[in-house]
Amino acid sequence: MEQNTSNNGLKVALGIALVLFLGTAFYTFDLMKKKNETEAQLKEEKQLVMTDLSNMAKQYDQAISENDIANNNLIEARGRIQGLMDSLEISETNVKSLWKYKQQYLNMQKEMNALLAENDKLKSENNMLATSLDSTRTRLEERNVFTDSLLVQNTALAEVMESAAVLNTVGLKGFGVIERNSGKLIPTERARRTDKLRVCFTIAQNNLVQSGDQELYIQVIDPNNNVLGVNEQVIFGEKSLNYSMISRFNYESTSLDVCEFVTSRDDEKFGEGRYIVNVFNAKSLVSSTEFTLK
């Protein structure tokens, strides 16, 4: 009788253990399923953002190709989009990262709408002027008037875009240089002859920015997606940035030309391929460009 009771208790215990095991297995399977679904959704969202940026870049390309006179604002905005696409391509796929890129995309969308509307207005004005021309001399004179108008309106637009109290850069360039013993620098496109990379840009005038010591973070990414230079990390709240160097300067509320040098990793030779240069004002990307070493 006691043996039957013991056997029944053992069966009950085994039954409870089996139920707990099956419940744990089901819960683990459900968690893995949700994790996989979330990762797939994030990858899809990342691709959608990349597609939106690509479509925006095509709109800029079309606007630039249709404009007989180069609109520097359109060209500069197109370069920043390419820099954002390159950064998104190598970024981690997570909710915080995608939210950052979506916010930047929305800001660029607003900027693009304003730039393209202004560009369409200028094109319309140009067409109206062209139809009224009746001689070669008149056409040349009207084109000069249109050019002056374009420059004035672009300057006004740039002033509006710089109204926020942040530093912005223009004319960002990156290239290789040969450094002679005398200190003379010779630009080069040859990777094997490059001693250093030189990054130059102009700090745009902004009266809302307080005068004094300022700094920008320069990030140079080599063809293998490595960050050159010191490759140190700085934290901004929940965001981090790996930078090649910090450009420090005294800002006096006027335009300022800045040039910096970036070395290779562990003094290795520079490789052939495309190099990406990004300039950050704290956590915000303010300028981007690229160049190639052969």
PyMOL commands that set and color helices and strands:
alter all, ss='L'
color gray80, all
select helices_A, chain A and resi 2-66+72-90+95-131+136-161+191-193+265-267
alter helices_A, ss='H'
color red, helices_A
select strands_A, chain A and resi 169-179+185-188+196-203+212-221+232-236+239-243+245-251+256-262+273-281+284-293
alter strands_A, ss='S'
color yellow, strands_A
deselect
rebuild
show_as cartoon
